[in-house]
Amino acid sequence: MQLSLAIKIPDEIKRSIVEQLKPLNDEYRVFQWFPTEEYNIELFNFGKVDESKVEALSEMIERGVFDMPAFTLYSEHLHMMMKIISRSMWGS
């Protein structure tokens, strides 16, 4: 199973992101935008993890972040993840 550690984004913030990106979305309809349900801030990608280890890993993470004070997060840079599809043409 693929596993990553991420921070959920509140619905109010998701709506604000959608509103701010609307002009971009309208202009570039060719892009496949993620549904807002999938918006999150990924902290770490564990990659492929054996399902039998997920519970123990979850418990360790929970202990590490339990009762942490709230914080404000600011963005200074934008990172775009692009999936480039290579297309080849063959002729004879």
C-alpha positions as a printed NumPy array, in Angstrom:
array([[  0.   ,   0.   ,   0.   ],
       [  1.205,   3.532,  -0.785],
       [  1.394,   5.64 ,   2.368],
       [  2.027,   9.319,   3.033],
       [  1.763,  11.64 ,   6.018],
       [ -0.292,  14.759,   5.312],
       [ -2.067,  17.628,   7.03 ],
       [ -5.759,  18.014,   6.245],
       [ -6.812,  21.394,   4.914],
       [ -9.977,  22.918,   6.421],
       [-12.968,  23.221,   4.062],
       [-12.945,  27.019,   4.343],
       [ -9.355,  27.112,   3.066],
       [-10.16 ,  24.644,   0.277],
       [-12.993,  26.916,  -0.884],
       [-10.621,  29.898,  -0.824],
       [ -8.038,  28.003,  -2.907],
       [-10.688,  27.033,  -5.476],
       [-11.897,  30.649,  -5.662],
       [ -8.371,  31.999,  -6.143],
       [ -7.505,  29.399,  -8.799],
       [-10.767,  29.826, -10.728],
       [ -9.28 ,  32.143, -13.417],
       [ -6.41 ,  29.686, -13.96 ],
       [ -8.797,  26.736, -14.039],
       [-11.069,  28.514, -16.53 ],
       [ -8.171,  29.368, -18.827],
       [ -6.468,  25.943, -18.7  ],
       [ -9.336,  23.463, -18.803],
       [ -6.988,  20.888, -20.322],
       [ -5.4  ,  20.37 , -16.895],
       [ -6.91 ,  17.707, -14.679],
       [ -7.35 ,  19.392, -11.324],
       [ -7.512,  17.314,  -8.152],
       [-10.909,  17.221,  -6.461],
       [-10.98 ,  19.394,  -3.326],
       [-11.463,  16.269,  -1.193],
       [ -7.877,  15.373,  -2.073],
       [ -6.357,  18.742,  -1.089],
       [ -3.789,  18.288,   1.671],
       [ -0.276,  19.294,   2.624],
       [  1.954,  16.281,   2.235],
       [  4.729,  16.15 ,   4.808],
       [  6.291,  12.847,   3.89 ],
       [  5.747,  10.078,   1.366],
       [  6.62 ,   6.678,   2.803],
       [  6.124,   5.031,  -0.561],
       [  5.14 ,   1.392,  -0.586],
       [  4.591,   0.079,   2.946],
       [  3.609,  -3.445,   3.949],
       [  0.037,  -3.296,   5.238],
       [  1.02 ,  -5.209,   8.384],
       [  3.254,  -2.274,   9.432],
       [  0.7  ,   0.521,   8.954],
       [ -0.885,   0.307,  12.417],
       [  2.459,   0.432,  14.258],
       [  3.622,   3.314,  12.071],
       [  0.364,   5.19 ,  12.715],
       [  0.773,   4.745,  16.467],
       [  4.353,   6.072,  16.374],
       [  3.243,   9.135,  14.419],
       [  0.322,   9.721,  16.779],
       [  2.628,   9.613,  19.815],
       [  5.022,  12.014,  18.103],
       [  2.423,  14.656,  17.321],
       [ -0.041,  14.14 ,  20.195],
       [ -0.999,  17.328,  22.009],
       [  1.096,  19.558,  19.748],
       [  0.152,  23.236,  19.851],
       [ -1.602,  24.743,  16.842],
       [  0.56 ,  26.659,  14.383],
       [  0.219,  28.874,  11.345],
       [  1.713,  27.744,   8.074],
       [  2.749,  30.182,   5.334],
       [  3.672,  29.344,   1.769],
       [  6.64 ,  31.068,   0.156],
       [  7.097,  28.913,  -2.941],
       [  4.896,  26.918,  -5.263],
       [  5.874,  23.437,  -6.336],
       [  3.998,  21.949,  -9.251],
       [  3.934,  18.202,  -9.69 ],
       [  3.592,  17.444, -13.36 ],
       [  3.079,  14.052, -14.892],
       [  4.677,  14.155, -18.315],
       [  3.404,  11.609, -20.775],
       [  5.881,  10.656, -23.428],
       [  4.392,  10.054, -26.852],
       [  6.347,   8.471, -29.649],
       [  5.453,   8.301, -33.293],
       [  6.759,   5.507, -35.428],
       [  6.79 ,   5.586, -39.177],
       [  8.198,   3.498, -41.912]])
